[in-house]
Amino acid sequence: MNIKTGDTVVVIAGGDQFTVDKKGVKTRKTGRVLKVNRQKETVIVEGINIVKKHERPKNANDKGGIIEKPAAIHVSNVAILDPKTGLPSRVGYRFENGVKVRFAKKSGTALDKPVKATKAVKEAKEVKATKSEKPAKVTKQVKDTKAAKAVKTDKVEKSTTVKKMGAGK
């Protein structure tokens, strides 16, 4: 899924797609992504797909009533807003300074800011690489258990016999 929380998206399909301003100009609705559900492939966008929900009072001091809240919309019905052109755009991936970054395909503008790798991060990667290359310490107890296992397997191999079956015999 190419959309993340905090992205500005445009509704490109569905009944909640357009809005009409005071001059009568029809424009697409845009909003900021509040929540992403990756399993259902849905997003909740601020101010889009508003539904009315009837709620009952939760405690003695609380009033029940009808509240309005944004409902989920499928990811295929929204597109990322290109920061340069202001139009809906598809998302691509590329590497900048060794970091994978999303970019808008219409203008090529990066959507994510590439994070510069700090010295501490580089050192941690080097330490992990050197640790994985070194062999593990072998103690006396581990040596003894390995020898016992080898003896058991030798006995099994010696006791098994294989009969050769000839074609003419």
Secondary structure, 3 states (H helix, E strand, C coil): CCCCCCCEEEECCCCCCEEECCCCCEEECEEEEEEEECCCCEEEECCCCEEEEEECCCCCCCCCEEEEEECEEEHHHEEEECCCCCCEECEEEEEECCEEEEEECCCCCECCCCCCCCHHHHHHHHHHHHHHHCCCCCCHHHHHHHHHHHHHHHHHHHHCCCCCCCCCC
